[in-house]
Amino acid sequence: MSYTIDRNLALELVRTTEAAALSASRWMGRGDKIAADQAAVDGMRRMLSTVQIDGVVVIGEGEKDEAPMLYIGEEVGAGGPSVDIAVDPIDGTTLLSKGMPNSIAVIAVADRGSMYSSPHIVYLNKIATGAEAARAIDINASVADNLTAIAAAKHMNVRELTVVVLERPRHEQLIAEIRQVGSRIKLITDGDVAGSLMAATPGTGIDVLMGVGGSPEGVISAAAMKSLGGAIQAKPWPRNEDERQKAEAAGVDLNRVLKTDDLVHSDNVFFAATGITDGEVLHGVKYFRDTVTTQSLVMRSRSGTVRMIDATHRWTKVRTIFGEA
């Protein structure tokens, strides 16, 4: 990637997440996840077609749950540097459909061939934290040892830590172990990219993410960690014996610890996210009589730059994003 393209690409990517967030936001609280997902995909795809990249989608959230999607292998962009693209037009579709916090639109871009992808494993067991405790985590260690190490790195009492965990039956034991240590827990129903951002962004009050979530979200979270200075570690987590056997037959090492650089090994990574509903990291889309406002986060690993962008959109632009005359 040339220096000139690098500088411009960050803001172009924000426009893609803004388009997804603006399109999806009209479905907030309406209970229709498929329609919201389709709107976000359409908005993001339309804007991606104008970005000066030669992109291939290697991570598409919809593959896991048969939702509308930017599909794996789809070529996007108007020509330019060759890049991998990881997208989640709505991280937290259920949250959006219920009008709940922390749904976001996200995209990550890195040099071609640098993003981890395994079609045989759709879930990863993860631990993610911010820069202060990046060297303290070890996914092979116990919950108690990890929380003790994180607390020491952050000069906190372990009882002062807050752990974000997806609220799933599979996490009953994890939750019990966290409570036994004495740390606090923030349960989220969906959206573990947002959960990773909470854990890595100063000022959210969240110290670490733990538990099993989607592998696409793990790769996208790793892209964010590259700029935030945080760390994520993950291990493949087959959902059943059939998935385990297929993964092993394909040569997937189920004991391998995937660190940040394994999930995204490029040193030139871009990450952008726009809030759809309000959350710990980003404000959601707000509608007014003549305008709509968005808040976005855009980061670049090579420079370590992290920008928050508050934007006001006039209805003429918004109608274009919606595909309306």
C-alpha positions, 0 to 999 in steps of 0.5 A, spaced: 500 500 500 502 506 498 503 512 503 497 516 499 492 511 499 494 509 506 492 516 509 485 516 504 483 509 506 481 510 513 476 515 512 473 511 506 472 505 510 469 510 515 464 511 510 462 504 509 461 503 516 457 509 516 453 507 510 451 500 514 449 503 520 445 509 517 441 503 513 440 498 519 438 504 524 431 504 521 430 497 523 432 499 530 427 495 535 422 493 529 424 485 531 426 484 524 433 481 524 433 479 517 431 486 514 436 489 518 442 485 516 440 486 509 439 493 509 446 494 513 449 489 507 446 493 502 449 500 505 456 497 506 456 494 499 454 500 495 459 504 499 465 499 498 464 499 491 467 506 491 473 505 495 480 505 492 482 498 493 482 491 490 479 487 496 476 480 497 472 478 503 475 473 507 471 474 513 463 475 512 459 474 518 453 471 515 456 465 513 455 462 520 448 463 521 445 464 514 444 471 514 444 476 508 452 477 507 457 480 503 459 473 501 466 469 502 470 471 496 466 477 494 471 482 490 469 489 492 472 496 491 474 500 485 481 498 484 487 499 488 492 495 493 490 488 494 487 487 501 483 482 505 477 484 508 473 482 514 466 485 515 460 485 520 455 489 517 451 489 524 455 486 530 449 485 535 443 484 530 439 481 535 441 487 540 439 492 534 432 488 533 430 489 540 433 496 540 438 494 545 445 497 546 452 496 543 450 494 536 455 496 531 457 496 524 465 494 523 470 493 517 477 491 517 482 491 512 489 488 511 494 486 506 492 480 502 493 473 505 494 476 512 487 474 515 486 468 519 480 464 516 478 456 517 471 454 514 471 448 519 471 452 525 466 457 526 467 459 534 473 460 538 474 460 545 477 467 546 480 472 551 482 479 550 484 485 554 487 492 553 494 495 552 496 495 560 495 487 561 496 485 554 502 481 556 499 478 562 493 474 559 494 466 557 488 462 554 491 456 557 491 458 564 486 458 569 480 463 569 483 465 576 490 466 574 488 470 568 484 475 572 490 475 578 495 477 572 490 482 569 489 485 576 496 486 577 498 488 571 493 494 572 495 495 579 488 493 581 484 489 586 482 483 582 475 484 585 475 491 582 475 488 575 470 487 570 469 481 565 465 482 559 462 475 557 456 473 552 450 470 556 450 463 553 449 456 557 456 454 555 459 459 559 455 457 566 462 454 568 466 460 566 461 465 570 462 461 576 469 461 576 469 468 575 464 469 581 469 465 585 475 469 584 470 475 586 471 479 579 465 483 576 461 480 570 458 484 565 453 479 561 452 481 554 447 477 549 450 479 543 456 482 539 463 480 542 466 485 537 463 490 541 465 486 547 473 486 545 473 493 544 470 495 551 475 491 554 481 494 550 478 501 550 480 506 556 474 509 560 469 503 558 470 500 565 471 493 562 477 490 563 477 483 559 473 479 555 472 472 556 469 466 553 467 463 546 464 467 540 464 467 533 471 466 529 469 472 524 469 476 530 475 474 533 479 476 527 475 483 526 477 484 534 484 482 532 485 488 527 482 493 532 487 490 537 493 492 532 491 499 533 489 499 540 495 496 543 491 490 546 491 483 545 487 477 544 488 470 544 484 464 541 483 457 540 479 453 536 472 451 539 468 445 535 461 445 537 460 438 536 464 431 535 462 432 527 465 439 527 471 436 531 472 430 526 472 435 520 476 440 523 482 435 524 481 431 518 482 438 514 489 439 519 486 444 524 490 444 530 485 444 535 490 446 541 493 451 537 493 458 541 492 463 536 495 470 538 493 477 535 499 476 530 496 469 528 489 472 527 491 478 523 499 478 521 499 484 517 503 490 520 498 495 516 491 494 518 485 498 518 479 498 522 473 502 522 466 501 526 460 506 527 455 505 532 448 503 531 445 503 538 448 507 544 454 503 547 460 503 552 464 505 546 460 509 541 454 513 540 448 510 536 445 513 530 440 519 532 435 522 528 433 529 527 428 533 523 433 535 517 439 531 519 442 524 522 448 524 526 453 518 527 459 516 531 465 512 528 472 509 530 477 509 525 484 506 527 490 504 523 496 499 526 502 502 522 501 509 525 497 507 531 492 512 530 485 512 533 480 517 531 473 518 533 469 521 528 462 525 529 458 526 523 452 530 521 449 527 515 443 531 511 437 527 509 440 528 501 446 524 503 442 519 507 437 517 502 443 516 497 445 511 502 438 508 503 438 507 495 432 512 495 432 518 489 
